[in-house]
Amino acid sequence: MASAGDCERELERLRKTVEELTKEVERLSGVSATEAERRLLEYLHRTGGWFDLDEASRELGLPHETVMAAARSLASKGALILVEGGA
């Protein structure tokens, strides 16, 4: 079992990851990370939780990199689970 100190360090690492992903989303798209995440969550709601990167990028009007950065950021926050390489 992980010690409290180990858990604290992992939590801090995850916070930094979220911050880095947020900055990357904004840099890549010129759209705030919150806006890209909001658009992706709305898209996922409309599609029943599934997305194809090409289709999502086209429909959201965002580059592939921005969609993936938003998805990874949401996943790091526990808002979704990424499963890559689906059929």
Phi and psi restraints in degrees (value plus and minus 20) as a CYANA .aco file:
   2 ALA   PHI     -92.6   -52.6
   2 ALA   PSI     122.8   162.8
   3 SER   PHI     -96.8   -56.8
   3 SER   PSI     146.0   186.0
   4 ALA   PHI     -80.1   -40.1
   4 ALA   PSI     -58.6   -18.6
   5 GLY   PHI     -84.0   -44.0
   5 GLY   PSI     -60.8   -20.8
   6 ASP   PHI     -83.0   -43.0
   6 ASP   PSI     -61.8   -21.8
   7 CYS   PHI     -84.8   -44.8
   7 CYS   PSI     -61.5   -21.5
   8 GLU   PHI     -82.0   -42.0
   8 GLU   PSI     -63.6   -23.6
   9 ARG   PHI     -84.4   -44.4
   9 ARG   PSI     -61.6   -21.6
  10 GLU   PHI     -85.5   -45.5
  10 GLU   PSI     -60.4   -20.4
  11 LEU   PHI     -82.5   -42.5
  11 LEU   PSI     -62.8   -22.8
  12 GLU   PHI     -84.8   -44.8
  12 GLU   PSI     -60.1   -20.1
  13 ARG   PHI     -81.4   -41.4
  13 ARG   PSI     -63.5   -23.5
  14 LEU   PHI     -85.8   -45.8
  14 LEU   PSI     -58.2   -18.2
  15 ARG   PHI     -81.5   -41.5
  15 ARG   PSI     -62.9   -22.9
  16 LYS   PHI     -84.8   -44.8
  16 LYS   PSI     -58.1   -18.1
  17 THR   PHI     -82.3   -42.3
  17 THR   PSI     -64.0   -24.0
  18 VAL   PHI     -81.7   -41.7
  18 VAL   PSI     -64.5   -24.5
  19 GLU   PHI     -80.8   -40.8
  19 GLU   PSI     -64.3   -24.3
  20 GLU   PHI     -83.4   -43.4
  20 GLU   PSI     -63.5   -23.5
  21 LEU   PHI     -85.6   -45.6
  21 LEU   PSI     -58.1   -18.1
  22 THR   PHI     -81.3   -41.3
  22 THR   PSI     -66.6   -26.6
  23 LYS   PHI     -83.4   -43.4
  23 LYS   PSI     -58.4   -18.4
  24 GLU   PHI     -85.9   -45.9
  24 GLU   PSI     -61.3   -21.3
  25 VAL   PHI     -79.6   -39.6
  25 VAL   PSI     -67.0   -27.0
  26 GLU   PHI     -85.0   -45.0
  26 GLU   PSI     -61.0   -21.0
  27 ARG   PHI     -84.6   -44.6
  27 ARG   PSI     -63.9   -23.9
  28 LEU   PHI     -90.6   -50.6
  28 LEU   PSI     -53.1   -13.1
  29 SER   PHI    -132.5   -92.5
  29 SER   PSI     -38.6     1.4
  30 GLY   PHI      53.5    93.5
  30 GLY   PSI     -17.1    22.9
  31 VAL   PHI    -126.4   -86.4
  31 VAL   PSI     119.4   159.4
  32 SER   PHI     -80.8   -40.8
  32 SER   PSI     129.3   169.3
  33 ALA   PHI     -77.8   -37.8
  33 ALA   PSI     -60.0   -20.0
  34 THR   PHI     -81.4   -41.4
  34 THR   PSI     -60.8   -20.8
  35 GLU   PHI     -87.0   -47.0
  35 GLU   PSI     -64.5   -24.5
  36 ALA   PHI     -83.3   -43.3
  36 ALA   PSI     -62.1   -22.1
  37 GLU   PHI     -84.3   -44.3
  37 GLU   PSI     -62.0   -22.0
  38 ARG   PHI     -81.6   -41.6
  38 ARG   PSI     -65.4   -25.4
  39 ARG   PHI     -81.6   -41.6
  39 ARG   PSI     -62.0   -22.0
  40 LEU   PHI     -86.4   -46.4
  40 LEU   PSI     -62.7   -22.7
  41 LEU   PHI     -82.1   -42.1
  41 LEU   PSI     -60.1   -20.1
  42 GLU   PHI     -83.7   -43.7
  42 GLU   PSI     -63.1   -23.1
  43 TYR   PHI     -79.9   -39.9
  43 TYR   PSI     -66.8   -26.8
  44 LEU   PHI     -82.1   -42.1
  44 LEU   PSI     -56.6   -16.6
  45 HIS   PHI     -83.3   -43.3
  45 HIS   PSI     -63.3   -23.3
  46 ARG   PHI     -86.6   -46.6
  46 ARG   PSI     -52.0   -12.0
  47 THR   PHI    -118.1   -78.1
  47 THR   PSI     -11.8    28.2
  48 GLY   PHI      54.9    94.9
  48 GLY   PSI       0.3    40.3
  49 GLY   PHI      77.2   117.2
  49 GLY   PSI     -19.5    20.5
  50 TRP   PHI    -132.9   -92.9
  50 TRP   PSI     127.7   167.7
  51 PHE   PHI    -169.1  -129.1
  51 PHE   PSI     125.9   165.9
  52 ASP   PHI    -121.0   -81.0
  52 ASP   PSI     110.6   150.6
  53 LEU   PHI     -77.3   -37.3
  53 LEU   PSI     -66.2   -26.2
  54 ASP   PHI     -80.9   -40.9
  54 ASP   PSI     -67.5   -27.5
  55 GLU   PHI     -85.7   -45.7
  55 GLU   PSI     -64.9   -24.9
  56 ALA   PHI     -83.5   -43.5
  56 ALA   PSI     -63.1   -23.1
  57 SER   PHI     -79.9   -39.9
  57 SER   PSI     -66.1   -26.1
  58 ARG   PHI     -84.2   -44.2
  58 ARG   PSI     -69.2   -29.2
  59 GLU   PHI     -86.9   -46.9
  59 GLU   PSI     -56.4   -16.4
  60 LEU   PHI    -103.7   -63.7
  60 LEU   PSI     -33.8     6.2
  61 GLY   PHI      49.2    89.2
  61 GLY   PSI      12.2    52.2
  62 LEU   PHI    -144.6  -104.6
  62 LEU   PSI     129.3   169.3
  63 PRO   PHI     -83.3   -43.3
  63 PRO   PSI     134.0   174.0
  64 HIS   PHI     -70.6   -30.6
  64 HIS   PSI     -64.8   -24.8
  65 GLU   PHI     -81.1   -41.1
  65 GLU   PSI     -57.2   -17.2
  66 THR   PHI     -89.8   -49.8
  66 THR   PSI     -62.0   -22.0
  67 VAL   PHI     -81.7   -41.7
  67 VAL   PSI     -65.3   -25.3
  68 MET   PHI     -87.9   -47.9
  68 MET   PSI     -58.7   -18.7
  69 ALA   PHI     -83.6   -43.6
  69 ALA   PSI     -60.9   -20.9
  70 ALA   PHI     -84.8   -44.8
  70 ALA   PSI     -62.3   -22.3
  71 ALA   PHI     -83.6   -43.6
  71 ALA   PSI     -63.5   -23.5
  72 ARG   PHI     -85.5   -45.5
  72 ARG   PSI     -59.3   -19.3
  73 SER   PHI     -83.4   -43.4
  73 SER   PSI     -65.6   -25.6
  74 LEU   PHI     -82.9   -42.9
  74 LEU   PSI     -59.0   -19.0
  75 ALA   PHI     -84.3   -44.3
  75 ALA   PSI     -60.3   -20.3
  76 SER   PHI     -86.9   -46.9
  76 SER   PSI     -41.9    -1.9
  77 LYS   PHI    -111.8   -71.8
  77 LYS   PSI     -22.2    17.8
  78 GLY   PHI      62.7   102.7
  78 GLY   PSI      -8.6    31.4
  79 ALA   PHI    -102.0   -62.0
  79 ALA   PSI     -39.0     1.0
  80 LEU   PHI    -176.9  -136.9
  80 LEU   PSI     146.6   186.6
  81 ILE   PHI    -137.2   -97.2
  81 ILE   PSI     103.8   143.8
  82 LEU   PHI    -107.9   -67.9
  82 LEU   PSI     110.5   150.5
  83 VAL   PHI    -146.9  -106.9
  83 VAL   PSI      86.0   126.0
  84 GLU   PHI    -108.3   -68.3
  84 GLU   PSI     131.6   171.6
  85 GLY   PHI      58.7    98.7
  85 GLY   PSI       9.3    49.3
  86 GLY   PHI     -86.9   -46.9
  86 GLY   PSI     144.6   184.6
